[in-house]
Amino acid sequence: MPSSPALSARPPRVGITSVGSWLPRRRLSSEELRGEVARGCGLPLPHGVFERATGIGSRRIAADGEYASTLATGAARRALDAAGLDPLDIDLLLFASATRDMAEPATAHVVQAELGSRAHALDVTNACNSFVNGIDLARAMILAGRAGRALVVTGETPSRAMRRAPGSRAAFHDAFAGYTFGDAGAAVVVEPVDRGGILDVDTRTHSEHWAAGGIFGGGSRHPRDEEQTYFRGDGTHLRTVFEKVGVSVLDGMRHRTGLEWRDFARVLVHQVTVPYLERFIETTGVPRDKLVVTVGELGNVASASLGVQLDRVHGRLAPGDRVLFVGLGGGVSIMTLVWEAS
């Protein structure tokens, strides 16, 4: 029997159907980190300096022999298991992360080899927005008929870009933003759904601020300069840009969708420090009880932040619950994604 015009005209829906995350076993407290850095730089760093400045009490650290692909693969297996899927059921695999195993080949191939999949595999990189960009790209490729079911994974090991032994007070201050980092992996399955799904996506990019923070080594500018392998950044500059632009992005999302804060079961926002999260609440008006706070115990886990938060609440979401993703990434880019549970 042919479909009615109303049904055949309905636009296809694509959503997140399964989630997984993976954390390294080793826990490093901010006080332990302070001791390491103090010994490494010969500076008398006050006790509690990192936790007072950032609100971060601890973070997870990848062990020797654990890589970005290791964390991504662990999260991917959990997401596939939760969905009852075999790796061969995936025809698109996106490794979407600020961290990678190597410059070449794409880390997606390492993850694919570990999983035993045969999907079209590639990397997506856009700092801490990589994972949300990966979800958006997976959705677009499914809607374009280029994929049927996607696995989007991230594995973040930014702790390896911490400068544990800065040679001077100036170098210590330049590296300070990196002491917020922790390691984690996350994964989601993205595929067509009958209801709900990803309802709205928006991105704002202000690339004039690209030099405000990053790891500038490993590319054609600094291919073998060890000094450029550590994270360096102006946290105040980045925060100012995010505050100036972020409120308008969220206002635009609410205007387009007609949704208010009360309409969201959860608001997942990239978390850098506790003070920054408090400032986000103050400037946006997002109710505190909508957030899933992880930064105090895990630190800034880069693009894995939103995936880890989603994994913590996914099992408690009901069909029709809406979740807002708010991504903040160096470069600078800001993203919002509205998803309704199926």
Phi and psi restraints in degrees (value plus and minus 20) as a CYANA .aco file:
   2 PRO   PHI     -86.1   -46.1
   2 PRO   PSI     130.7   170.7
   3 SER   PHI     -89.8   -49.8
   3 SER   PSI     128.9   168.9
   4 SER   PHI     -90.4   -50.4
   4 SER   PSI     134.8   174.8
   5 PRO   PHI     -74.8   -34.8
   5 PRO   PSI     -58.3   -18.3
   6 ALA   PHI     -84.5   -44.5
   6 ALA   PSI     -62.6   -22.6
   7 LEU   PHI     -91.2   -51.2
   7 LEU   PSI     -61.7   -21.7
   8 SER   PHI     -89.2   -49.2
   8 SER   PSI     -43.7    -3.7
   9 ALA   PHI    -105.0   -65.0
   9 ALA   PSI     -31.2     8.8
  10 ARG   PHI     -85.2   -45.2
  10 ARG   PSI     107.8   147.8
  11 PRO   PHI     -85.8   -45.8
  11 PRO   PSI     125.5   165.5
  12 PRO   PHI     -84.9   -44.9
  12 PRO   PSI     133.8   173.8
  13 ARG   PHI    -136.9   -96.9
  13 ARG   PSI     122.0   162.0
  14 VAL   PHI    -151.1  -111.1
  14 VAL   PSI     115.3   155.3
  15 GLY   PHI    -164.8  -124.8
  15 GLY   PSI     158.8   198.8
  16 ILE   PHI    -111.3   -71.3
  16 ILE   PSI     103.3   143.3
  17 THR   PHI    -132.4   -92.4
  17 THR   PSI     -31.4     8.6
  18 SER   PHI    -178.4  -138.4
  18 SER   PSI     132.2   172.2
  19 VAL   PHI    -158.9  -118.9
  19 VAL   PSI     128.2   168.2
  20 GLY   PHI    -170.6  -130.6
  20 GLY   PSI     133.6   173.6
  21 SER   PHI    -159.9  -119.9
  21 SER   PSI     145.6   185.6
  22 TRP   PHI    -168.6  -128.6
  22 TRP   PSI     108.9   148.9
  23 LEU   PHI    -138.7   -98.7
  23 LEU   PSI     117.5   157.5
  24 PRO   PHI     -81.4   -41.4
  24 PRO   PSI     135.7   175.7
  25 ARG   PHI     -95.1   -55.1
  25 ARG   PSI     -54.1   -14.1
  26 ARG   PHI     -93.0   -53.0
  26 ARG   PSI     110.6   150.6
  27 ARG   PHI    -130.3   -90.3
  27 ARG   PSI     109.2   149.2
  28 LEU   PHI    -137.5   -97.5
  28 LEU   PSI      98.2   138.2
  29 SER   PHI     -97.4   -57.4
  29 SER   PSI     137.7   177.7
  30 SER   PHI     -83.4   -43.4
  30 SER   PSI     -50.7   -10.7
  31 GLU   PHI     -91.4   -51.4
  31 GLU   PSI     -58.6   -18.6
  32 GLU   PHI     -83.3   -43.3
  32 GLU   PSI     -61.1   -21.1
  33 LEU   PHI     -83.9   -43.9
  33 LEU   PSI     -61.9   -21.9
  34 ARG   PHI     -77.3   -37.3
  34 ARG   PSI     -62.9   -22.9
  35 GLY   PHI     -82.3   -42.3
  35 GLY   PSI     -62.8   -22.8
  36 GLU   PHI     -81.0   -41.0
  36 GLU   PSI     -67.3   -27.3
  37 VAL   PHI     -87.4   -47.4
  37 VAL   PSI     -60.3   -20.3
  38 ALA   PHI     -81.0   -41.0
  38 ALA   PSI     -63.3   -23.3
  39 ARG   PHI     -87.4   -47.4
  39 ARG   PSI     -55.6   -15.6
  40 GLY   PHI     -92.0   -52.0
  40 GLY   PSI     -48.7    -8.7
  41 CYS   PHI    -131.3   -91.3
  41 CYS   PSI     -27.5    12.5
  42 GLY   PHI      49.7    89.7
  42 GLY   PSI       3.7    43.7
  43 LEU   PHI    -124.1   -84.1
  43 LEU   PSI     121.6   161.6
  44 PRO   PHI    -100.4   -60.4
  44 PRO   PSI      56.6    96.6
  45 LEU   PHI     -92.9   -52.9
  45 LEU   PSI     110.5   150.5
  46 PRO   PHI     -83.9   -43.9
  46 PRO   PSI     125.7   165.7
  47 HIS   PHI     -79.6   -39.6
  47 HIS   PSI     116.7   156.7
  48 GLY   PHI      59.1    99.1
  48 GLY   PSI     -11.7    28.3
  49 VAL   PHI     -83.2   -43.2
  49 VAL   PSI     -60.6   -20.6
  50 PHE   PHI     -90.2   -50.2
  50 PHE   PSI     -63.9   -23.9
  51 GLU   PHI     -88.8   -48.8
  51 GLU   PSI     -57.8   -17.8
  52 ARG   PHI     -84.6   -44.6
  52 ARG   PSI     -58.7   -18.7
  53 ALA   PHI     -98.0   -58.0
  53 ALA   PSI     -51.1   -11.1
  54 THR   PHI    -136.4   -96.4
  54 THR   PSI     -39.6     0.4
  55 GLY   PHI      56.6    96.6
  55 GLY   PSI     -15.0    25.0
  56 ILE   PHI    -112.4   -72.4
  56 ILE   PSI      99.3   139.3
  57 GLY   PHI    -109.7   -69.7
  57 GLY   PSI     -49.8    -9.8
  58 SER   PHI    -179.7  -139.7
  58 SER   PSI     151.0   191.0
  59 ARG   PHI    -173.5  -133.5
  59 ARG   PSI     142.0   182.0
  60 ARG   PHI    -114.2   -74.2
  60 ARG   PSI     123.4   163.4
  61 ILE   PHI    -146.2  -106.2
  61 ILE   PSI     107.1   147.1
  62 ALA   PHI     -83.7   -43.7
  62 ALA   PSI     118.3   158.3
  63 ALA   PHI     -99.3   -59.3
  63 ALA   PSI     145.7   185.7
  64 ASP   PHI     -76.6   -36.6
  64 ASP   PSI     113.1   153.1
  65 GLY   PHI      69.8   109.8
  65 GLY   PSI     -26.2    13.8
  66 GLU   PHI    -122.8   -82.8
  66 GLU   PSI     113.2   153.2
  67 TYR   PHI    -147.5  -107.5
  67 TYR   PSI     158.3   198.3
  68 ALA   PHI     -75.3   -35.3
  68 ALA   PSI     -62.9   -22.9
  69 SER   PHI     -84.9   -44.9
  69 SER   PSI     -53.3   -13.3
  70 THR   PHI     -82.4   -42.4
  70 THR   PSI     -67.4   -27.4
  71 LEU   PHI     -87.6   -47.6
  71 LEU   PSI     -59.5   -19.5
  72 ALA   PHI     -84.9   -44.9
  72 ALA   PSI     -60.7   -20.7
  73 THR   PHI     -86.3   -46.3
  73 THR   PSI     -61.4   -21.4
  74 GLY   PHI     -80.0   -40.0
  74 GLY   PSI     -64.4   -24.4
  75 ALA   PHI     -86.2   -46.2
  75 ALA   PSI     -59.4   -19.4
  76 ALA   PHI     -82.0   -42.0
  76 ALA   PSI     -63.5   -23.5
  77 ARG   PHI     -82.2   -42.2
  77 ARG   PSI     -59.5   -19.5
  78 ARG   PHI     -86.2   -46.2
  78 ARG   PSI     -60.7   -20.7
  79 ALA   PHI     -85.8   -45.8
  79 ALA   PSI     -61.9   -21.9
  80 LEU   PHI     -86.4   -46.4
  80 LEU   PSI     -62.8   -22.8
  81 ASP   PHI     -82.3   -42.3
  81 ASP   PSI     -61.5   -21.5
  82 ALA   PHI     -83.7   -43.7
  82 ALA   PSI     -50.5   -10.5
  83 ALA   PHI    -109.9   -69.9
  83 ALA   PSI     -25.9    14.1
  84 GLY   PHI      48.5    88.5
  84 GLY   PSI      14.1    54.1
  85 LEU   PHI    -130.2   -90.2
  85 LEU   PSI     130.1   170.1
  86 ASP   PHI    -113.0   -73.0
  86 ASP   PSI     129.3   169.3
  87 PRO   PHI     -74.3   -34.3
  87 PRO   PSI     -48.7    -8.7
  88 LEU   PHI     -94.0   -54.0
  88 LEU   PSI     -28.3    11.7
  89 ASP   PHI     -99.9   -59.9
  89 ASP   PSI     -26.7    13.3
  90 ILE   PHI    -117.3   -77.3
  90 ILE   PSI     112.5   152.5
  91 ASP   PHI    -134.8   -94.8
  91 ASP   PSI     -15.7    24.3
  92 LEU   PHI    -164.6  -124.6
  92 LEU   PSI     105.8   145.8
  93 LEU   PHI    -144.3  -104.3
  93 LEU   PSI      97.4   137.4
  94 LEU   PHI    -133.0   -93.0
  94 LEU   PSI      99.1   139.1
  95 PHE   PHI    -111.0   -71.0
  95 PHE   PSI      87.5   127.5
  96 ALA   PHI    -137.5   -97.5
  96 ALA   PSI      77.5   117.5
  97 SER   PHI    -175.7  -135.7
  97 SER   PSI     133.7   173.7
  98 ALA   PHI     -98.3   -58.3
  98 ALA   PSI     -43.0    -3.0
  99 THR   PHI    -122.8   -82.8
  99 THR   PSI     131.1   171.1
 100 ARG   PHI    -163.5  -123.5
 100 ARG   PSI     146.0   186.0
 101 ASP   PHI     -93.3   -53.3
 101 ASP   PSI     -55.8   -15.8
 102 MET   PHI    -180.9  -140.9
 102 MET   PSI     147.3   187.3
 103 ALA   PHI     -88.3   -48.3
 103 ALA   PSI     -56.5   -16.5
 104 GLU   PHI    -174.3  -134.3
 104 GLU   PSI     119.1   159.1
 105 PRO   PHI     -99.7   -59.7
 105 PRO   PSI    -198.9  -158.9
 106 ALA   PHI     -78.7   -38.7
 106 ALA   PSI     117.3   157.3
 107 THR   PHI     -83.6   -43.6
 107 THR   PSI     -42.5    -2.5
 108 ALA   PHI     -74.7   -34.7
 108 ALA   PSI     -53.6   -13.6
 109 HIS   PHI     -90.5   -50.5
 109 HIS   PSI     -54.0   -14.0
 110 VAL   PHI     -85.7   -45.7
 110 VAL   PSI     -65.0   -25.0
 111 VAL   PHI     -82.5   -42.5
 111 VAL   PSI     -64.3   -24.3
 112 GLN   PHI     -80.4   -40.4
 112 GLN   PSI     -63.2   -23.2
 113 ALA   PHI     -82.8   -42.8
 113 ALA   PSI     -59.2   -19.2
 114 GLU   PHI     -86.9   -46.9
 114 GLU   PSI     -58.9   -18.9
 115 LEU   PHI     -96.7   -56.7
 115 LEU   PSI     -50.5   -10.5
 116 GLY   PHI      63.6   103.6
 116 GLY   PSI       7.5    47.5
 117 SER   PHI    -106.9   -66.9
 117 SER   PSI     151.2   191.2
 118 ARG   PHI    -151.3  -111.3
 118 ARG   PSI       7.4    47.4
 119 ALA   PHI     -96.0   -56.0
 119 ALA   PSI     142.1   182.1
 120 HIS   PHI     -84.3   -44.3
 120 HIS   PSI     101.3   141.3
 121 ALA   PHI    -142.7  -102.7
 121 ALA   PSI     114.4   154.4
 122 LEU   PHI    -178.7  -138.7
 122 LEU   PSI     145.3   185.3
 123 ASP   PHI    -119.2   -79.2
 123 ASP   PSI     128.8   168.8
 124 VAL   PHI    -147.7  -107.7
 124 VAL   PSI     104.3   144.3
 125 THR   PHI    -151.9  -111.9
 125 THR   PSI     102.3   142.3
 126 ASN   PHI    -177.1  -137.1
 126 ASN   PSI      39.9    79.9
 127 ALA   PHI      31.2    71.2
 127 ALA   PSI    -158.3  -118.3
 128 CYS   PHI     -95.7   -55.7
 128 CYS   PSI     -23.0    17.0
 129 ASN   PHI    -115.3   -75.3
 129 ASN   PSI     -16.8    23.2
 130 SER   PHI     -74.6   -34.6
 130 SER   PSI     -65.1   -25.1
 131 PHE   PHI     -86.2   -46.2
 131 PHE   PSI     -62.3   -22.3
 132 VAL   PHI     -87.4   -47.4
 132 VAL   PSI     -59.5   -19.5
 133 ASN   PHI     -79.4   -39.4
 133 ASN   PSI     -59.3   -19.3
 134 GLY   PHI     -83.9   -43.9
 134 GLY   PSI     -61.8   -21.8
 135 ILE   PHI     -82.7   -42.7
 135 ILE   PSI     -63.6   -23.6
 136 ASP   PHI     -83.4   -43.4
 136 ASP   PSI     -62.8   -22.8
 137 LEU   PHI     -85.8   -45.8
 137 LEU   PSI     -61.0   -21.0
 138 ALA   PHI     -79.5   -39.5
 138 ALA   PSI     -65.5   -25.5
 139 ARG   PHI     -79.3   -39.3
 139 ARG   PSI     -65.3   -25.3
 140 ALA   PHI     -83.2   -43.2
 140 ALA   PSI     -60.7   -20.7
 141 MET   PHI     -89.6   -49.6
 141 MET   PSI     -54.5   -14.5
 142 ILE   PHI     -87.1   -47.1
 142 ILE   PSI     -64.5   -24.5
 143 LEU   PHI     -84.5   -44.5
 143 LEU   PSI     -49.4    -9.4
 144 ALA   PHI    -102.2   -62.2
 144 ALA   PSI     -22.3    17.7
 145 GLY   PHI      60.4   100.4
 145 GLY   PSI      -6.1    33.9
 146 ARG   PHI    -111.8   -71.8
 146 ARG   PSI     -28.1    11.9
 147 ALA   PHI    -175.1  -135.1
 147 ALA   PSI     135.5   175.5
 148 GLY   PHI    -127.1   -87.1
 148 GLY   PSI     -56.1   -16.1
 149 ARG   PHI    -170.2  -130.2
 149 ARG   PSI     108.6   148.6
 150 ALA   PHI    -135.8   -95.8
 150 ALA   PSI     129.4   169.4
 151 LEU   PHI    -137.1   -97.1
 151 LEU   PSI      97.5   137.5
 152 VAL   PHI    -127.3   -87.3
 152 VAL   PSI     103.7   143.7
 153 VAL   PHI    -148.6  -108.6
 153 VAL   PSI     132.9   172.9
 154 THR   PHI    -157.8  -117.8
 154 THR   PSI     124.4   164.4
 155 GLY   PHI    -155.6  -115.6
 155 GLY   PSI      96.2   136.2
 156 GLU   PHI    -134.7   -94.7
 156 GLU   PSI     105.8   145.8
 157 THR   PHI    -147.2  -107.2
 157 THR   PSI      33.6    73.6
 158 PRO   PHI     -88.3   -48.3
 158 PRO   PSI     -33.9     6.1
 159 SER   PHI     -79.5   -39.5
 159 SER   PSI     -44.4    -4.4
 160 ARG   PHI     -95.2   -55.2
 160 ARG   PSI     -26.8    13.2
 161 ALA   PHI    -120.2   -80.2
 161 ALA   PSI     -15.7    24.3
 162 MET   PHI     -89.6   -49.6
 162 MET   PSI     118.5   158.5
 163 ARG   PHI    -110.7   -70.7
 163 ARG   PSI      75.7   115.7
 164 ARG   PHI     -94.0   -54.0
 164 ARG   PSI     -41.6    -1.6
 165 ALA   PHI    -152.2  -112.2
 165 ALA   PSI      46.6    86.6
 166 PRO   PHI     -83.7   -43.7
 166 PRO   PSI     119.0   159.0
 167 GLY   PHI    -102.4   -62.4
 167 GLY   PSI     -26.9    13.1
 168 SER   PHI    -176.6  -136.6
 168 SER   PSI     148.6   188.6
 169 ARG   PHI     -82.9   -42.9
 169 ARG   PSI     -59.0   -19.0
 170 ALA   PHI     -82.6   -42.6
 170 ALA   PSI     -62.5   -22.5
 171 ALA   PHI     -85.6   -45.6
 171 ALA   PSI     -56.3   -16.3
 172 PHE   PHI     -81.4   -41.4
 172 PHE   PSI     -67.2   -27.2
 173 HIS   PHI     -85.2   -45.2
 173 HIS   PSI     -57.2   -17.2
 174 ASP   PHI     -85.9   -45.9
 174 ASP   PSI     -50.0   -10.0
 175 ALA   PHI    -115.1   -75.1
 175 ALA   PSI     -21.2    18.8
 176 PHE   PHI     -78.8   -38.8
 176 PHE   PSI     -60.7   -20.7
 177 ALA   PHI     -79.3   -39.3
 177 ALA   PSI     -48.8    -8.8
 178 GLY   PHI     -90.2   -50.2
 178 GLY   PSI     -37.8     2.2
 179 TYR   PHI     -96.1   -56.1
 179 TYR   PSI     -21.7    18.3
 180 THR   PHI    -103.7   -63.7
 180 THR   PSI     -30.9     9.1
 181 PHE   PHI     -94.7   -54.7
 181 PHE   PSI     128.3   168.3
 182 GLY   PHI    -161.3  -121.3
 182 GLY   PSI     151.1   191.1
 183 ASP   PHI    -132.3   -92.3
 183 ASP   PSI     125.5   165.5
 184 ALA   PHI    -189.3  -149.3
 184 ALA   PSI     143.0   183.0
 185 GLY   PHI    -149.7  -109.7
 185 GLY   PSI     135.1   175.1
 186 ALA   PHI    -171.2  -131.2
 186 ALA   PSI     138.0   178.0
 187 ALA   PHI    -174.6  -134.6
 187 ALA   PSI     129.1   169.1
 188 VAL   PHI    -158.6  -118.6
 188 VAL   PSI     127.9   167.9
 189 VAL   PHI    -115.1   -75.1
 189 VAL   PSI     111.2   151.2
 190 VAL   PHI    -141.8  -101.8
 190 VAL   PSI     107.1   147.1
 191 GLU   PHI    -180.7  -140.7
 191 GLU   PSI     150.0   190.0
 192 PRO   PHI     -81.5   -41.5
 192 PRO   PSI     123.3   163.3
 193 VAL   PHI    -152.4  -112.4
 193 VAL   PSI     138.8   178.8
 194 ASP   PHI    -101.6   -61.6
 194 ASP   PSI     -46.6    -6.6
 195 ARG   PHI    -169.6  -129.6
 195 ARG   PSI     144.0   184.0
 196 GLY   PHI      48.1    88.1
 196 GLY   PSI    -155.4  -115.4
 197 GLY   PHI      73.1   113.1
 197 GLY   PSI    -187.7  -147.7
 198 ILE   PHI    -100.1   -60.1
 198 ILE   PSI      97.6   137.6
 199 LEU   PHI    -117.3   -77.3
 199 LEU   PSI     -47.8    -7.8
 200 ASP   PHI    -179.8  -139.8
 200 ASP   PSI     119.3   159.3
 201 VAL   PHI    -157.9  -117.9
 201 VAL   PSI     118.4   158.4
 202 ASP   PHI    -163.8  -123.8
 202 ASP   PSI     126.9   166.9
 203 THR   PHI    -157.3  -117.3
 203 THR   PSI     115.5   155.5
 204 ARG   PHI    -142.9  -102.9
 204 ARG   PSI     113.0   153.0
 205 THR   PHI    -145.8  -105.8
 205 THR   PSI     109.7   149.7
 206 HIS   PHI    -146.6  -106.6
 206 HIS   PSI      58.8    98.8
 207 SER   PHI     -93.3   -53.3
 207 SER   PSI     -28.6    11.4
 208 GLU   PHI     -85.1   -45.1
 208 GLU   PSI     -33.1     6.9
 209 HIS   PHI    -121.7   -81.7
 209 HIS   PSI      -2.2    37.8
 210 TRP   PHI     -80.7   -40.7
 210 TRP   PSI     -48.6    -8.6
 211 ALA   PHI    -104.4   -64.4
 211 ALA   PSI     -18.3    21.7
 212 ALA   PHI     -88.6   -48.6
 212 ALA   PSI     -42.4    -2.4
 213 GLY   PHI    -193.8  -153.8
 213 GLY   PSI     127.9   167.9
 214 GLY   PHI     142.5   182.5
 214 GLY   PSI    -194.9  -154.9
 215 ILE   PHI    -134.7   -94.7
 215 ILE   PSI      85.1   125.1
 216 PHE   PHI    -112.8   -72.8
 216 PHE   PSI     -18.9    21.1
 217 GLY   PHI    -113.4   -73.4
 217 GLY   PSI     149.2   189.2
 218 GLY   PHI      73.4   113.4
 218 GLY   PSI     -31.6     8.4
 219 GLY   PHI    -124.4   -84.4
 219 GLY   PSI    -183.8  -143.8
 220 SER   PHI     -92.6   -52.6
 220 SER   PSI     -38.4     1.6
 221 ARG   PHI     -95.7   -55.7
 221 ARG   PSI     -64.9   -24.9
 222 HIS   PHI    -156.3  -116.3
 222 HIS   PSI      51.6    91.6
 223 PRO   PHI     -86.1   -46.1
 223 PRO   PSI     -51.0   -11.0
 224 ARG   PHI    -159.1  -119.1
 224 ARG   PSI      14.9    54.9
 225 ASP   PHI    -120.4   -80.4
 225 ASP   PSI      86.8   126.8
 226 GLU   PHI     -80.4   -40.4
 226 GLU   PSI     -52.8   -12.8
 227 GLU   PHI     -79.0   -39.0
 227 GLU   PSI     -47.0    -7.0
 228 GLN   PHI    -112.6   -72.6
 228 GLN   PSI     -13.1    26.9
 229 THR   PHI    -111.5   -71.5
 229 THR   PSI     -24.1    15.9
 230 TYR   PHI    -119.3   -79.3
 230 TYR   PSI     129.4   169.4
 231 PHE   PHI     -89.6   -49.6
 231 PHE   PSI     113.5   153.5
 232 ARG   PHI    -151.3  -111.3
 232 ARG   PSI     117.6   157.6
 233 GLY   PHI    -189.4  -149.4
 233 GLY   PSI     136.0   176.0
 234 ASP   PHI    -122.4   -82.4
 234 ASP   PSI      73.3   113.3
 235 GLY   PHI     -81.5   -41.5
 235 GLY   PSI     -55.3   -15.3
 236 THR   PHI     -85.5   -45.5
 236 THR   PSI     -61.5   -21.5
 237 HIS   PHI     -81.3   -41.3
 237 HIS   PSI     -68.8   -28.8
 238 LEU   PHI     -81.9   -41.9
 238 LEU   PSI     -63.8   -23.8
 239 ARG   PHI     -81.5   -41.5
 239 ARG   PSI     -60.7   -20.7
 240 THR   PHI     -82.2   -42.2
 240 THR   PSI     -63.1   -23.1
 241 VAL   PHI     -84.3   -44.3
 241 VAL   PSI     -65.9   -25.9
 242 PHE   PHI     -81.7   -41.7
 242 PHE   PSI     -60.3   -20.3
 243 GLU   PHI     -87.5   -47.5
 243 GLU   PSI     -59.6   -19.6
 244 LYS   PHI     -87.8   -47.8
 244 LYS   PSI     -59.4   -19.4
 245 VAL   PHI    -116.1   -76.1
 245 VAL   PSI     -53.1   -13.1
 246 GLY   PHI     -81.7   -41.7
 246 GLY   PSI     -59.5   -19.5
 247 VAL   PHI     -82.5   -42.5
 247 VAL   PSI     -60.8   -20.8
 248 SER   PHI     -87.7   -47.7
 248 SER   PSI     -54.0   -14.0
 249 VAL   PHI     -84.4   -44.4
 249 VAL   PSI     -64.3   -24.3
 250 LEU   PHI     -87.3   -47.3
 250 LEU   PSI     -58.1   -18.1
 251 ASP   PHI     -81.9   -41.9
 251 ASP   PSI     -60.5   -20.5
 252 GLY   PHI     -83.7   -43.7
 252 GLY   PSI     -60.8   -20.8
 253 MET   PHI     -81.5   -41.5
 253 MET   PSI     -64.6   -24.6
 254 ARG   PHI     -86.3   -46.3
 254 ARG   PSI     -56.8   -16.8
 255 HIS   PHI     -86.7   -46.7
 255 HIS   PSI     -64.6   -24.6
 256 ARG   PHI     -85.7   -45.7
 256 ARG   PSI     -63.6   -23.6
 257 THR   PHI    -110.7   -70.7
 257 THR   PSI     -40.1    -0.1
 258 GLY   PHI      54.7    94.7
 258 GLY   PSI      -7.2    32.8
 259 LEU   PHI    -115.4   -75.4
 259 LEU   PSI     121.1   161.1
 260 GLU   PHI    -131.0   -91.0
 260 GLU   PSI     152.5   192.5
 261 TRP   PHI     -77.1   -37.1
 261 TRP   PSI     -54.0   -14.0
 262 ARG   PHI     -86.6   -46.6
 262 ARG   PSI     -38.1     1.9
 263 ASP   PHI    -103.7   -63.7
 263 ASP   PSI     -25.9    14.1
 264 PHE   PHI    -123.9   -83.9
 264 PHE   PSI     111.4   151.4
 265 ALA   PHI     -90.1   -50.1
 265 ALA   PSI     -56.7   -16.7
 266 ARG   PHI    -166.2  -126.2
 266 ARG   PSI     129.8   169.8
 267 VAL   PHI    -142.6  -102.6
 267 VAL   PSI      94.7   134.7
 268 LEU   PHI    -121.4   -81.4
 268 LEU   PSI     100.0   140.0
 269 VAL   PHI    -145.1  -105.1
 269 VAL   PSI     120.9   160.9
 270 HIS   PHI     -78.7   -38.7
 270 HIS   PSI     111.8   151.8
 271 GLN   PHI    -137.0   -97.0
 271 GLN   PSI     101.2   141.2
 272 VAL   PHI    -122.3   -82.3
 272 VAL   PSI     -71.4   -31.4
 273 THR   PHI    -165.9  -125.9
 273 THR   PSI     145.5   185.5
 274 VAL   PHI     -86.7   -46.7
 274 VAL   PSI     -64.5   -24.5
 275 PRO   PHI     -79.3   -39.3
 275 PRO   PSI     -57.3   -17.3
 276 TYR   PHI     -86.6   -46.6
 276 TYR   PSI     -58.6   -18.6
 277 LEU   PHI     -84.4   -44.4
 277 LEU   PSI     -59.4   -19.4
 278 GLU   PHI     -82.5   -42.5
 278 GLU   PSI     -60.0   -20.0
 279 ARG   PHI     -86.8   -46.8
 279 ARG   PSI     -55.9   -15.9
 280 PHE   PHI     -80.6   -40.6
 280 PHE   PSI     -65.3   -25.3
 281 ILE   PHI     -80.9   -40.9
 281 ILE   PSI     -63.4   -23.4
 282 GLU   PHI     -85.5   -45.5
 282 GLU   PSI     -62.6   -22.6
 283 THR   PHI    -101.4   -61.4
 283 THR   PSI     -47.6    -7.6
 284 THR   PHI    -120.5   -80.5
 284 THR   PSI     -44.5    -4.5
 285 GLY   PHI      61.5   101.5
 285 GLY   PSI     -10.4    29.6
 286 VAL   PHI     -84.1   -44.1
 286 VAL   PSI     107.8   147.8
 287 PRO   PHI     -81.8   -41.8
 287 PRO   PSI     114.7   154.7
 288 ARG   PHI     -77.1   -37.1
 288 ARG   PSI     -55.6   -15.6
 289 ASP   PHI     -93.8   -53.8
 289 ASP   PSI     -25.6    14.4
 290 LYS   PHI    -103.9   -63.9
 290 LYS   PSI     -37.5     2.5
 291 LEU   PHI    -103.1   -63.1
 291 LEU   PSI     139.0   179.0
 292 VAL   PHI    -139.4   -99.4
 292 VAL   PSI      78.5   118.5
 293 VAL   PHI    -107.2   -67.2
 293 VAL   PSI     101.0   141.0
 294 THR   PHI    -144.6  -104.6
 294 THR   PSI     -35.7     4.3
 295 VAL   PHI     -83.9   -43.9
 295 VAL   PSI     -54.2   -14.2
 296 GLY   PHI     -82.7   -42.7
 296 GLY   PSI     -54.5   -14.5
 297 GLU   PHI    -121.4   -81.4
 297 GLU   PSI     -39.5     0.5
 298 LEU   PHI    -137.9   -97.9
 298 LEU   PSI     -33.9     6.1
 299 GLY   PHI      54.1    94.1
 299 GLY   PSI    -185.2  -145.2
 300 ASN   PHI    -106.7   -66.7
 300 ASN   PSI      85.1   125.1
 301 VAL   PHI    -118.8   -78.8
 301 VAL   PSI       7.8    47.8
 302 ALA   PHI      34.4    74.4
 302 ALA   PSI    -155.1  -115.1
 303 SER   PHI     -90.0   -50.0
 303 SER   PSI     -33.0     7.0
 304 ALA   PHI     -95.2   -55.2
 304 ALA   PSI     -31.3     8.7
 305 SER   PHI     -74.8   -34.8
 305 SER   PSI     -71.0   -31.0
 306 LEU   PHI     -90.0   -50.0
 306 LEU   PSI     -56.2   -16.2
 307 GLY   PHI     -86.6   -46.6
 307 GLY   PSI     -60.3   -20.3
 308 VAL   PHI     -84.7   -44.7
 308 VAL   PSI     -63.1   -23.1
 309 GLN   PHI     -81.1   -41.1
 309 GLN   PSI     -65.1   -25.1
 310 LEU   PHI     -82.1   -42.1
 310 LEU   PSI     -60.5   -20.5
 311 ASP   PHI     -82.1   -42.1
 311 ASP   PSI     -52.4   -12.4
 312 ARG   PHI     -92.0   -52.0
 312 ARG   PSI     -42.8    -2.8
 313 VAL   PHI    -136.6   -96.6
 313 VAL   PSI     -28.8    11.2
 314 HIS   PHI     -77.1   -37.1
 314 HIS   PSI     -61.3   -21.3
 315 GLY   PHI     -87.3   -47.3
 315 GLY   PSI     -35.8     4.2
 316 ARG   PHI    -121.2   -81.2
 316 ARG   PSI     -20.1    19.9
 317 LEU   PHI    -101.0   -61.0
 317 LEU   PSI     122.9   162.9
 318 ALA   PHI    -124.0   -84.0
 318 ALA   PSI     135.9   175.9
 319 PRO   PHI     -73.4   -33.4
 319 PRO   PSI     113.3   153.3
 320 GLY   PHI      76.0   116.0
 320 GLY   PSI     -35.7     4.3
 321 ASP   PHI     -86.0   -46.0
 321 ASP   PSI     117.0   157.0
 322 ARG   PHI    -127.0   -87.0
 322 ARG   PSI     121.1   161.1
 323 VAL   PHI    -147.2  -107.2
 323 VAL   PSI     113.7   153.7
 324 LEU   PHI    -125.0   -85.0
 324 LEU   PSI     106.8   146.8
 325 PHE   PHI    -118.4   -78.4
 325 PHE   PSI     111.5   151.5
 326 VAL   PHI    -143.2  -103.2
 326 VAL   PSI      89.7   129.7
 327 GLY   PHI    -123.3   -83.3
 327 GLY   PSI     117.2   157.2
 328 LEU   PHI    -146.9  -106.9
 328 LEU   PSI     103.2   143.2
 329 GLY   PHI    -157.3  -117.3
 329 GLY   PSI     126.5   166.5
 330 GLY   PHI     -79.5   -39.5
 330 GLY   PSI     131.0   171.0
 331 GLY   PHI     117.4   157.4
 331 GLY   PSI     -67.7   -27.7
 332 VAL   PHI    -132.4   -92.4
 332 VAL   PSI     122.9   162.9
 333 SER   PHI    -155.6  -115.6
 333 SER   PSI     129.9   169.9
 334 ILE   PHI    -149.6  -109.6
 334 ILE   PSI     114.2   154.2
 335 MET   PHI    -151.1  -111.1
 335 MET   PSI     127.5   167.5
 336 THR   PHI    -148.1  -108.1
 336 THR   PSI     123.4   163.4
 337 LEU   PHI    -161.0  -121.0
 337 LEU   PSI     106.7   146.7
 338 VAL   PHI    -125.3   -85.3
 338 VAL   PSI     103.3   143.3
 339 TRP   PHI    -147.1  -107.1
 339 TRP   PSI     116.9   156.9
 340 GLU   PHI    -132.1   -92.1
 340 GLU   PSI     105.0   145.0
 341 ALA   PHI     -83.2   -43.2
 341 ALA   PSI     120.9   160.9
